[in-house]
């Protein structure tokens, strides 16, 4: 089934992509772009999983030290006494 591009802006993008990718046709360029976008979207983790990963990393670090003094730590790190 053929793909008809009726939008001039989309047609211009397809032509530009065809030139950039050096594909034999706009159809080949669109096919490659769609395949790449599908692969990229399949690799992206859902927000819940990204948050869970961040929470696990924070939990692995350990509990917060209520006596930690960031100012003193920074001064010591930079040699400011």
Buried (B, 14 or more C-beta within 10 A) or exposed (E): EEEEBEEEEEEEBBEEBBEEEEBEEBBBBBEBBEEEEEEEEEEEEEEEEEEEEEEEEEEEEEEEEEEEEEEEEEEEEEEEE
